[in-house]
Amino acid sequence: MATKPKTTVTKPTIIGKKTLGERLQLKLVSKKIALTKAQTEEVISQMLEQIKQSLVNAEEIRFPGYFSLKTATQSARVAMNLQTKKKMTIPAKRVPKVKFSVDLKEAITKKK
């Protein structure tokens, strides 16, 4: 009887806006670009706000070599309430979509 190889599942580290700002701040300081932590966090906040507004306006955002963001229309569908067995219609809606680049996918799978 063949045994299955053991897979280890590690809990991902969550990086928030503050941590991302601190990391970016360190990179900027090392390149002699003078921005304070507050200014760096403001740049990140404004960038995220612009991304949000672009998606609300149904614009596609591309970061070549990383990923692209866009919205797609999810069509209406019929679903069933499992408790009451009643069928109900779920209306069409716009949903966000992310497509990662091949380069990023390869970089993630190579890292161990």
N, CA, C and O atoms as a GROMACS GRO file, in nm:
protein
  448
    1MET      N    1   0.084  -0.117   0.000
    1MET     CA    2   0.000   0.000   0.000
    1MET      C    3   0.089   0.124   0.000
    1MET      O    4   0.174   0.140   0.087
    2ALA      N    5   0.068   0.210  -0.097
    2ALA     CA    6   0.150   0.330  -0.111
    2ALA      C    7   0.102   0.437  -0.012
    2ALA      O    8  -0.018   0.453   0.010
    3THR      N    9   0.197   0.508   0.045
    3THR     CA   10   0.159   0.615   0.137
    3THR      C   11   0.163   0.748   0.064
    3THR      O   12   0.246   0.770  -0.024
    4LYS      N   13   0.073   0.834   0.102
    4LYS     CA   14   0.067   0.967   0.041
    4LYS      C   15   0.180   1.053   0.099
    4LYS      O   16   0.211   1.043   0.218
    5PRO      N   17   0.240   1.136   0.016
    5PRO     CA   18   0.342   1.227   0.070
    5PRO      C   19   0.275   1.330   0.161
    5PRO      O   20   0.165   1.378   0.131
    6LYS      N   21   0.341   1.361   0.269
    6LYS     CA   22   0.286   1.459   0.363
    6LYS      C   23   0.304   1.600   0.309
    6LYS      O   24   0.411   1.637   0.262
    7THR      N   25   0.198   1.676   0.316
    7THR     CA   26   0.205   1.815   0.275
    7THR      C   27   0.195   1.901   0.400
    7THR      O   28   0.112   1.877   0.488
    8THR      N   29   0.278   2.001   0.405
    8THR     CA   30   0.274   2.091   0.519
    8THR      C   31   0.198   2.216   0.480
    8THR      O   32   0.224   2.277   0.376
    9VAL      N   33   0.105   2.253   0.563
    9VAL     CA   34   0.026   2.372   0.538
    9VAL      C   35   0.071   2.478   0.639
    9VAL      O   36   0.062   2.458   0.760
   10THR      N   37   0.120   2.588   0.587
   10THR     CA   38   0.163   2.696   0.674
   10THR      C   39   0.062   2.808   0.668
   10THR      O   40   0.005   2.836   0.562
   11LYS      N   41   0.040   2.870   0.779
   11LYS     CA   42  -0.055   2.980   0.786
   11LYS      C   43   0.011   3.103   0.721
   11LYS      O   44   0.123   3.140   0.756
   12PRO      N   45  -0.059   3.167   0.626
   12PRO     CA   46   0.002   3.282   0.559
   12PRO      C   47   0.014   3.401   0.653
   12PRO      O   48  -0.068   3.421   0.743
   13THR      N   49   0.117   3.479   0.631
   13THR     CA   50   0.136   3.603   0.706
   13THR      C   51   0.052   3.710   0.640
   13THR      O   52   0.055   3.726   0.518
   14ILE      N   53  -0.023   3.784   0.719
   14ILE     CA   54  -0.108   3.889   0.665
   14ILE      C   55  -0.032   4.021   0.671
   14ILE      O   56   0.013   4.063   0.777
   15ILE      N   57  -0.020   4.086   0.557
   15ILE     CA   58   0.048   4.214   0.548
   15ILE      C   59  -0.056   4.321   0.526
   15ILE      O   60  -0.130   4.318   0.427
   16GLY      N   61  -0.063   4.415   0.617
   16GLY     CA   62  -0.159   4.525   0.606
   16GLY      C   63  -0.096   4.649   0.547
   16GLY      O   64   0.022   4.650   0.511
   17LYS      N   65  -0.177   4.753   0.537
   17LYS     CA   66  -0.131   4.879   0.478
   17LYS      C   67  -0.016   4.939   0.559
   17LYS      O   68   0.077   4.994   0.501
   18LYS      N   69  -0.022   4.928   0.691
   18LYS     CA   70   0.082   4.986   0.775
   18LYS      C   71   0.215   4.913   0.754
   18LYS      O   72   0.319   4.977   0.738
   19THR      N   73   0.213   4.780   0.755
   19THR     CA   74   0.335   4.702   0.736
   19THR      C   75   0.392   4.725   0.597
   19THR      O   76   0.513   4.738   0.580
   20LEU      N   77   0.304   4.730   0.497
   20LEU     CA   78   0.348   4.756   0.361
   20LEU      C   79   0.414   4.894   0.353
   20LEU      O   80   0.516   4.911   0.287
   21GLY      N   81   0.354   4.992   0.421
   21GLY     CA   82   0.411   5.126   0.425
   21GLY      C   83   0.549   5.129   0.488
   21GLY      O   84   0.639   5.198   0.440
   22GLU      N   85   0.566   5.052   0.598
   22GLU     CA   86   0.695   5.047   0.665
   22GLU      C   87   0.801   4.983   0.575
   22GLU      O   88   0.915   5.030   0.570
   23ARG      N   89   0.764   4.877   0.506
   23ARG     CA   90   0.860   4.812   0.415
   23ARG      C   91   0.898   4.905   0.300
   23ARG      O   92   1.015   4.914   0.262
   24LEU      N   93   0.799   4.973   0.245
   24LEU     CA   94   0.824   5.066   0.136
   24LEU      C   95   0.909   5.182   0.185
   24LEU      O   96   0.997   5.230   0.113
   25GLN      N   97   0.884   5.228   0.306
   25GLN     CA   98   0.961   5.337   0.365
   25GLN      C   99   1.108   5.299   0.374
   25GLN      O  100   1.195   5.379   0.340
   26LEU      N  101   1.136   5.177   0.418
   26LEU     CA  102   1.275   5.131   0.428
   26LEU      C  103   1.341   5.127   0.291
   26LEU      O  104   1.458   5.165   0.277
   27LYS      N  105   1.268   5.083   0.189
   27LYS     CA  106   1.323   5.080   0.052
   27LYS      C  107   1.351   5.221   0.002
   27LYS      O  108   1.454   5.246  -0.060
   28LEU      N  109   1.258   5.314   0.029
   28LEU     CA  110   1.275   5.452  -0.017
   28LEU      C  111   1.393   5.520   0.051
   28LEU      O  112   1.469   5.593  -0.012
   29VAL      N  113   1.407   5.496   0.182
   29VAL     CA  114   1.518   5.556   0.257
   29VAL      C  115   1.651   5.503   0.203
   29VAL      O  116   1.748   5.578   0.192
   30SER      N  117   1.654   5.374   0.170
   30SER     CA  118   1.779   5.317   0.118
   30SER      C  119   1.813   5.374  -0.020
   30SER      O  120   1.929   5.372  -0.060
   31LYS      N  121   1.714   5.426  -0.092
   31LYS     CA  122   1.739   5.487  -0.223
   31LYS      C  123   1.745   5.639  -0.214
   31LYS      O  124   1.744   5.708  -0.316
   32LYS      N  125   1.751   5.690  -0.093
   32LYS     CA  126   1.765   5.833  -0.065
   32LYS      C  127   1.646   5.916  -0.115
   32LYS      O  128   1.663   6.031  -0.156
   33ILE      N  129   1.526   5.857  -0.110
   33ILE     CA  130   1.404   5.931  -0.142
   33ILE      C  131   1.342   5.969  -0.008
   33ILE      O  132   1.309   5.883   0.073
   34ALA      N  133   1.326   6.098   0.013
   34ALA     CA  134   1.282   6.148   0.144
   34ALA      C  135   1.130   6.153   0.154
   34ALA      O  136   1.068   6.250   0.111
   35LEU      N  137   1.072   6.048   0.210
   35LEU     CA  138   0.930   6.046   0.244
   35LEU      C  139   0.917   5.995   0.386
   35LEU      O  140   0.986   5.901   0.425
   36THR      N  141   0.831   6.056   0.463
   36THR     CA  142   0.808   6.010   0.600
   36THR      C  143   0.718   5.888   0.594
   36THR      O  144   0.662   5.856   0.490
   37LYS      N  145   0.703   5.819   0.708
   37LYS     CA  146   0.613   5.704   0.715
   37LYS      C  147   0.471   5.747   0.683
   37LYS      O  148   0.399   5.677   0.612
   38ALA      N  149   0.431   5.861   0.735
   38ALA     CA  150   0.295   5.911   0.710
   38ALA      C  151   0.274   5.940   0.562
   38ALA      O  152   0.168   5.909   0.507
   39GLN      N  153   0.372   5.998   0.497
   39GLN     CA  154   0.362   6.028   0.355
   39GLN      C  155   0.356   5.898   0.273
   39GLN      O  156   0.281   5.888   0.176
   40THR      N  157   0.436   5.800   0.313
   40THR     CA  158   0.437   5.672   0.244
   40THR      C  159   0.301   5.605   0.257
   40THR      O  160   0.248   5.552   0.159
   41GLU      N  161   0.244   5.605   0.377
   41GLU     CA  162   0.112   5.546   0.397
   41GLU      C  163   0.005   5.622   0.320
   41GLU      O  164  -0.090   5.561   0.271
   42GLU      N  165   0.019   5.752   0.307
   42GLU     CA  166  -0.076   5.832   0.230
   42GLU      C  167  -0.067   5.798   0.081
   42GLU      O  168  -0.170   5.792   0.013
   43VAL      N  169   0.054   5.775   0.031
   43VAL     CA  170   0.071   5.735  -0.108
   43VAL      C  171   0.001   5.602  -0.133
   43VAL      O  172  -0.069   5.585  -0.233
   44ILE      N  173   0.018   5.507  -0.041
   44ILE     CA  174  -0.046   5.377  -0.054
   44ILE      C  175  -0.198   5.392  -0.048
   44ILE      O  176  -0.269   5.332  -0.128
   45SER      N  177  -0.248   5.473   0.045
   45SER     CA  178  -0.392   5.495   0.056
   45SER      C  179  -0.450   5.556  -0.070
   45SER      O  180  -0.555   5.513  -0.118
   46GLN      N  181  -0.380   5.655  -0.125
   46GLN     CA  182  -0.429   5.720  -0.247
   46GLN      C  183  -0.425   5.623  -0.365
   46GLN      O  184  -0.515   5.624  -0.450
   47MET      N  185  -0.322   5.541  -0.371
   47MET     CA  186  -0.313   5.443  -0.479
   47MET      C  187  -0.429   5.343  -0.470
   47MET      O  188  -0.492   5.313  -0.571
   48LEU      N  189  -0.456   5.293  -0.351
   48LEU     CA  190  -0.566   5.199  -0.333
   48LEU      C  191  -0.701   5.264  -0.365
   48LEU      O  192  -0.789   5.200  -0.423
   49GLU      N  193  -0.717   5.390  -0.328
   49GLU     CA  194  -0.841   5.462  -0.359
   49GLU      C  195  -0.859   5.478  -0.509
   49GLU      O  196  -0.970   5.463  -0.561
   50GLN      N  197  -0.750   5.508  -0.580
   50GLN     CA  198  -0.758   5.520  -0.726
   50GLN      C  199  -0.791   5.386  -0.792
   50GLN      O  200  -0.865   5.382  -0.890
   51ILE      N  201  -0.735   5.278  -0.739
   51ILE     CA  202  -0.767   5.144  -0.791
   51ILE      C  203  -0.914   5.116  -0.769
   51ILE      O  204  -0.982   5.066  -0.859
   52LYS      N  205  -0.964   5.148  -0.651
   52LYS     CA  206  -1.106   5.126  -0.620
   52LYS      C  207  -1.194   5.205  -0.715
   52LYS      O  208  -1.291   5.151  -0.769
   53GLN      N  209  -1.162   5.333  -0.736
   53GLN     CA  210  -1.243   5.416  -0.825
   53GLN      C  211  -1.239   5.365  -0.968
   53GLN      O  212  -1.341   5.368  -1.038
   54SER      N  213  -1.125   5.319  -1.012
   54SER     CA  214  -1.114   5.264  -1.148
   54SER      C  215  -1.202   5.141  -1.164
   54SER      O  216  -1.268   5.125  -1.266
   55LEU      N  217  -1.203   5.054  -1.064
   55LEU     CA  218  -1.286   4.934  -1.072
   55LEU      C  219  -1.434   4.969  -1.067
   55LEU      O  220  -1.515   4.908  -1.136
   56VAL      N  221  -1.470   5.068  -0.985
   56VAL     CA  222  -1.610   5.114  -0.980
   56VAL      C  223  -1.652   5.168  -1.116
   56VAL      O  224  -1.767   5.149  -1.157
   57ASN      N  225  -1.561   5.234  -1.186
   57ASN     CA  226  -1.589   5.289  -1.319
   57ASN      C  227  -1.571   5.186  -1.430
   57ASN      O  228  -1.569   5.223  -1.548
   58ALA      N  229  -1.557   5.059  -1.395
   58ALA     CA  230  -1.543   4.947  -1.490
   58ALA      C  231  -1.418   4.959  -1.577
   58ALA      O  232  -1.420   4.917  -1.693
   59GLU      N  233  -1.311   5.015  -1.523
   59GLU     CA  234  -1.185   5.024  -1.595
   59GLU      C  235  -1.097   4.905  -1.554
   59GLU      O  236  -1.105   4.856  -1.442
   60GLU      N  237  -1.013   4.861  -1.647
   60GLU     CA  238  -0.920   4.752  -1.617
   60GLU      C  239  -0.787   4.812  -1.575
   60GLU      O  240  -0.740   4.910  -1.634
   61ILE      N  241  -0.727   4.754  -1.473
   61ILE     CA  242  -0.599   4.801  -1.422
   61ILE      C  243  -0.496   4.691  -1.446
   61ILE      O  244  -0.520   4.575  -1.412
   62ARG      N  245  -0.382   4.727  -1.504
   62ARG     CA  246  -0.278   4.629  -1.531
   62ARG      C  247  -0.147   4.669  -1.466
   62ARG      O  248  -0.102   4.783  -1.477
   63PHE      N  249  -0.088   4.574  -1.398
   63PHE     CA  250   0.046   4.588  -1.344
   63PHE      C  251   0.128   4.479  -1.414
   63PHE      O  252   0.137   4.367  -1.364
   64PRO      N  253   0.188   4.512  -1.530
   64PRO     CA  254   0.259   4.410  -1.608
   64PRO      C  255   0.365   4.336  -1.525
   64PRO      O  256   0.442   4.397  -1.452
   65GLY      N  257   0.365   4.206  -1.539
   65GLY     CA  258   0.458   4.124  -1.463
   65GLY      C  259   0.404   4.084  -1.327
   65GLY      O  260   0.466   4.004  -1.257
   66TYR      N  261   0.289   4.139  -1.288
   66TYR     CA  262   0.231   4.109  -1.157
   66TYR      C  263   0.088   4.058  -1.171
   66TYR      O  264   0.063   3.938  -1.155
   67PHE      N  265  -0.006   4.146  -1.201
   67PHE     CA  266  -0.146   4.105  -1.212
   67PHE      C  267  -0.227   4.213  -1.282
   67PHE      O  268  -0.181   4.325  -1.303
   68SER      N  269  -0.351   4.176  -1.317
   68SER     CA  270  -0.445   4.273  -1.371
   68SER      C  271  -0.575   4.260  -1.293
   68SER      O  272  -0.612   4.151  -1.248
   69LEU      N  273  -0.642   4.372  -1.277
   69LEU     CA  274  -0.769   4.378  -1.204
   69LEU      C  275  -0.876   4.431  -1.298
   69LEU      O  276  -0.852   4.524  -1.375
   70LYS      N  277  -0.993   4.372  -1.292
   70LYS     CA  278  -1.105   4.422  -1.372
   70LYS      C  279  -1.234   4.375  -1.307
   70LYS      O  280  -1.232   4.298  -1.210
   71THR      N  281  -1.346   4.422  -1.361
   71THR     CA  282  -1.475   4.375  -1.313
   71THR      C  283  -1.542   4.297  -1.425
   71THR      O  284  -1.519   4.324  -1.543
   72ALA      N  285  -1.624   4.202  -1.388
   72ALA     CA  286  -1.700   4.122  -1.484
   72ALA      C  287  -1.843   4.114  -1.435
   72ALA      O  288  -1.869   4.128  -1.315
   73THR      N  289  -1.935   4.093  -1.526
   73THR     CA  290  -2.075   4.080  -1.488
   73THR      C  291  -2.107   3.933  -1.466
   73THR      O  292  -2.088   3.849  -1.554
   74GLN      N  293  -2.156   3.904  -1.348
   74GLN     CA  294  -2.198   3.769  -1.314
   74GLN      C  295  -2.346   3.762  -1.345
   74GLN      O  296  -2.424   3.840  -1.291
   75SER      N  297  -2.387   3.672  -1.430
   75SER     CA  298  -2.526   3.667  -1.474
   75SER      C  299  -2.620   3.623  -1.361
   75SER      O  300  -2.578   3.564  -1.262
   76ALA      N  301  -2.747   3.655  -1.380
   76ALA     CA  302  -2.848   3.617  -1.282
   76ALA      C  303  -2.860   3.465  -1.280
   76ALA      O  304  -2.835   3.398  -1.380
   77ARG      N  305  -2.898   3.412  -1.165
   77ARG     CA  306  -2.911   3.267  -1.154
   77ARG      C  307  -3.022   3.232  -1.056
   77ARG      O  308  -3.066   3.315  -0.976
   78VAL      N  309  -3.065   3.109  -1.064
   78VAL     CA  310  -3.168   3.059  -0.973
   78VAL      C  311  -3.100   2.972  -0.870
   78VAL      O  312  -3.021   2.884  -0.904
   79ALA      N  313  -3.130   2.997  -0.743
   79ALA     CA  314  -3.072   2.919  -0.634
   79ALA      C  315  -3.186   2.870  -0.545
   79ALA      O  316  -3.300   2.914  -0.558
   80MET      N  317  -3.152   2.779  -0.454
   80MET     CA  318  -3.254   2.726  -0.365
   80MET      C  319  -3.212   2.747  -0.221
   80MET      O  320  -3.098   2.722  -0.183
   81ASN      N  321  -3.308   2.794  -0.141
   81ASN     CA  322  -3.287   2.804   0.002
   81ASN      C  323  -3.293   2.661   0.056
   81ASN      O  324  -3.398   2.597   0.047
   82LEU      N  325  -3.186   2.612   0.112
   82LEU     CA  326  -3.180   2.472   0.154
   82LEU      C  327  -3.270   2.441   0.273
   82LEU      O  328  -3.309   2.326   0.292
   83GLN      N  329  -3.304   2.542   0.352
   83GLN     CA  330  -3.390   2.517   0.467
   83GLN      C  331  -3.537   2.510   0.427
   83GLN      O  332  -3.611   2.424   0.476
   84THR      N  333  -3.580   2.600   0.338
   84THR     CA  334  -3.721   2.605   0.301
   84THR      C  335  -3.748   2.538   0.168
   84THR      O  336  -3.865   2.518   0.132
   85LYS      N  337  -3.646   2.502   0.093
   85LYS     CA  338  -3.656   2.441  -0.040
   85LYS      C  339  -3.723   2.533  -0.143
   85LYS      O  340  -3.768   2.487  -0.247
   86LYS      N  341  -3.729   2.662  -0.112
   86LYS     CA  342  -3.786   2.759  -0.206
   86LYS      C  343  -3.680   2.804  -0.304
   86LYS      O  344  -3.565   2.826  -0.267
   87LYS      N  345  -3.720   2.816  -0.431
   87LYS     CA  346  -3.629   2.867  -0.532
   87LYS      C  347  -3.635   3.019  -0.531
   87LYS      O  348  -3.741   3.078  -0.511
   88MET      N  349  -3.520   3.081  -0.552
   88MET     CA  350  -3.515   3.227  -0.555
   88MET      C  351  -3.418   3.270  -0.664
   88MET      O  352  -3.325   3.197  -0.699
   89THR      N  353  -3.442   3.387  -0.717
   89THR     CA  354  -3.358   3.440  -0.823
   89THR      C  355  -3.256   3.535  -0.764
   89THR      O  356  -3.290   3.628  -0.691
   90ILE      N  357  -3.130   3.510  -0.796
   90ILE     CA  358  -3.023   3.600  -0.752
   90ILE      C  359  -2.993   3.689  -0.872
   90ILE      O  360  -2.957   3.638  -0.979
   91PRO      N  361  -3.006   3.822  -0.857
   91PRO     CA  362  -2.988   3.911  -0.971
   91PRO      C  363  -2.844   3.918  -1.020
   91PRO      O  364  -2.751   3.881  -0.949
   92ALA      N  365  -2.827   3.964  -1.142
   92ALA     CA  366  -2.693   3.984  -1.200
   92ALA      C  367  -2.620   4.091  -1.121
   92ALA      O  368  -2.682   4.183  -1.066
   93LYS      N  369  -2.489   4.079  -1.115
   93LYS     CA  370  -2.409   4.180  -1.044
   93LYS      C  371  -2.269   4.184  -1.102
   93LYS      O  372  -2.224   4.091  -1.169
   94ARG      N  373  -2.201   4.294  -1.075
   94ARG     CA  374  -2.060   4.308  -1.115
   94ARG      C  375  -1.973   4.258  -1.002
   94ARG      O  376  -1.997   4.288  -0.885
   95VAL      N  377  -1.871   4.182  -1.039
   95VAL     CA  378  -1.779   4.126  -0.940
   95VAL      C  379  -1.635   4.155  -0.981
   95VAL      O  380  -1.607   4.162  -1.101
   96PRO      N  381  -1.543   4.171  -0.886
   96PRO     CA  382  -1.403   4.195  -0.921
   96PRO      C  383  -1.335   4.065  -0.964
   96PRO      O  384  -1.367   3.958  -0.913
   97LYS      N  385  -1.243   4.077  -1.057
   97LYS     CA  386  -1.165   3.963  -1.107
   97LYS      C  387  -1.017   3.999  -1.103
   97LYS      O  388  -0.979   4.112  -1.133
   98VAL      N  389  -0.935   3.902  -1.067
   98VAL     CA  390  -0.790   3.920  -1.065
   98VAL      C  391  -0.727   3.812  -1.152
   98VAL      O  392  -0.763   3.695  -1.141
   99LYS      N  393  -0.634   3.852  -1.237
   99LYS     CA  394  -0.560   3.756  -1.318
   99LYS      C  395  -0.411   3.780  -1.292
   99LYS      O  396  -0.360   3.889  -1.319
  100PHE      N  397  -0.344   3.678  -1.241
  100PHE     CA  398  -0.203   3.690  -1.210
  100PHE      C  399  -0.119   3.659  -1.332
  100PHE      O  400  -0.158   3.577  -1.416
  101SER      N  401  -0.003   3.724  -1.343
  101SER     CA  402   0.085   3.703  -1.459
  101SER      C  403   0.155   3.568  -1.446
  101SER      O  404   0.168   3.513  -1.336
  102VAL      N  405   0.198   3.517  -1.558
  102VAL     CA  406   0.270   3.390  -1.562
  102VAL      C  407   0.400   3.403  -1.483
  102VAL      O  408   0.439   3.311  -1.411
  103ASP      N  409   0.469   3.518  -1.497
  103ASP     CA  410   0.595   3.540  -1.425
  103ASP      C  411   0.575   3.532  -1.274
  103ASP      O  412   0.654   3.470  -1.204
  104LEU      N  413   0.469   3.594  -1.224
  104LEU     CA  414   0.442   3.593  -1.080
  104LEU      C  415   0.408   3.453  -1.033
  104LEU      O  416   0.454   3.410  -0.927
  105LYS      N  417   0.327   3.382  -1.111
  105LYS     CA  418   0.291   3.244  -1.074
  105LYS      C  419   0.416   3.157  -1.066
  105LYS      O  420   0.431   3.077  -0.974
  106GLU      N  421   0.505   3.173  -1.164
  106GLU     CA  422   0.629   3.092  -1.164
  106GLU      C  423   0.717   3.128  -1.044
  106GLU      O  424   0.775   3.039  -0.981
  107ALA      N  425   0.727   3.257  -1.012
  107ALA     CA  426   0.809   3.299  -0.899
  107ALA      C  427   0.755   3.242  -0.768
  107ALA      O  428   0.832   3.203  -0.680
  108ILE      N  429   0.623   3.236  -0.755
  108ILE     CA  430   0.562   3.184  -0.634
  108ILE      C  431   0.586   3.033  -0.623
  108ILE      O  432   0.617   2.984  -0.515
  109THR      N  433   0.570   2.960  -0.732
  109THR     CA  434   0.588   2.815  -0.726
  109THR      C  435   0.732   2.774  -0.707
  109THR      O  436   0.759   2.668  -0.650
  110LYS      N  437   0.828   2.856  -0.752
  110LYS     CA  438   0.971   2.824  -0.734
  110LYS      C  439   1.016   2.847  -0.592
  110LYS      O  440   1.106   2.777  -0.544
  111LYS      N  441   0.957   2.943  -0.521
  111LYS     CA  442   1.001   2.976  -0.385
  111LYS      C  443   0.963   2.864  -0.289
  111LYS      O  444   0.848   2.819  -0.287
  112LYS      N  445   1.057   2.821  -0.211
  112LYS     CA  446   1.029   2.714  -0.114
  112LYS      C  447   1.071   2.757   0.022
  112LYS      O  448   1.056   2.682   0.118
   0.00000   0.00000   0.00000
